[in-house]
Amino acid sequence: MAKKNSTTSYNVPAPRTESASHDVPALEFPDWSGMRPHQVTMTFAEACKWNEEMLEIFPTRPDSADQRAKERCKVEFVI
């Protein structure tokens, strides 16, 4: 059975619809000019230590990866 395609390709661009945007409200975006760029505040060693501390606080379940693999649906759906 061939794959069914629900879209149609056209060689011309979609027509402009100027009238469709007359009901759109004016959007007010925040002024981000005063924001400083993101900077890393810890070294790689500090990040590794933090990661180890988080793993102690939130340990992984012993059966998590194996159990999820066994429970996973093995049927492939073609849409």
C-alpha positions in Angstrom: 0.0 0.0 0.0 1.4 3.4 -1.0 1.9 6.2 1.4 -1.0 8.6 1.3 0.0 12.3 1.0 -2.5 14.8 2.4 -0.8 17.9 1.1 -0.7 19.4 -2.4 2.4 21.1 -3.8 1.9 24.3 -5.9 4.5 26.1 -8.0 3.2 29.5 -7.0 3.3 31.3 -3.7 0.2 31.6 -1.6 -1.9 34.7 -2.3 -1.5 37.6 0.1 -4.5 38.2 2.3 -4.3 41.7 3.6 -7.9 41.7 4.9 -7.1 38.7 7.2 -4.9 40.8 9.5 -7.3 43.7 10.2 -8.7 42.1 13.3 -5.4 41.2 14.9 -4.7 43.2 18.0 -1.6 45.3 18.3 1.0 43.4 20.3 3.3 45.1 22.8 6.6 43.4 23.2 8.9 44.0 26.2 12.0 46.1 25.8 14.9 43.7 26.1 17.7 46.3 25.3 18.7 46.5 29.0 19.1 42.7 29.5 22.6 41.4 29.8 23.6 38.3 27.9 23.6 34.9 29.6 27.0 34.0 31.2 28.1 30.8 32.7 28.6 31.3 36.4 30.3 28.1 37.4 33.4 26.2 36.2 33.2 22.8 34.6 34.4 21.2 37.8 31.7 23.0 39.8 29.1 21.9 37.3 30.2 18.2 37.6 30.1 18.5 41.4 26.6 20.1 41.2 25.5 17.3 38.9 26.7 14.6 41.3 24.8 16.4 44.2 21.6 16.4 42.1 22.0 12.7 41.3 22.2 12.0 45.1 19.1 14.1 45.7 17.1 12.7 42.7 18.5 9.2 42.2 17.4 7.2 39.1 15.1 4.3 39.6 17.1 1.0 39.3 14.6 -0.4 36.8 13.9 2.8 34.9 15.7 2.3 31.5 15.2 -1.5 31.3 11.6 -1.3 32.4 10.7 1.5 30.0 12.4 -0.5 27.2 10.2 -3.5 28.0 7.0 -1.5 28.3 7.6 0.5 25.1 5.2 0.0 22.2 7.0 -1.7 19.4 4.4 -0.9 16.7 5.4 1.7 14.1 2.7 4.0 13.0 2.8 5.5 9.5 0.9 8.7 9.2 
